[in-house]
Amino acid sequence: MEIAFLVGRIIVGLYWLMGAVNHFTQVKSMVPYAKMKNVPMAEIAVPGTGVLLILAALSIITGFYPIVAVAALVIFLVPVTFMMHNFWTIEDPMAKMTDMIMFTKNMSMLGYTLILLGIPQPWAFSLAM
């Protein structure tokens, strides 16, 4: 089970790391979209959330202070989910469905993120002492 947990941490950590990379490499397309969704200070918010995702990814992969991962992901997921995927405000049925899927995906990720708090620490194969 410890190996499966480690493999799962690596998969999840790489998911968040890919998201972080996108926040830095796709700034030119992400900032205008964030502005369209009324995100305040989008020029700062996009790379700032990229930093949160890097912290979370590294914490999950290494097992080093998992509380940092949880905090970073909660700070990221709550506003992003409600601001960027506010499907209840969209008229177009296809766009509404896409944002509803993204909203529910983010809420499920928020749920598994909170579950991390229930796993005894230090995690197996972690850099924590």
NORMO-V323975 format. One line per field, one symbol per residue. phi: phi as a letter, one per 30 degrees, with the letter a starting at -180 (. if undefined). burial: 1 if it has 24 or more other C-alpha atoms within 12 Angstrom, else 0. Layout:
BEGIN
phi: ???
burial: ???
END
This chain:
BEGIN
phi: .dddddddddddddedddddeddcdcedcdddddddciddhedcdddddddeddedddddddidheddddddddddddddddddbdedccdddddddddddddddddddddddddedddecddehcddd
burial: 000000001101110110110011001001100100101001101110111111111111111111111111111111111111111000000000001100100110110010010000001101000
END
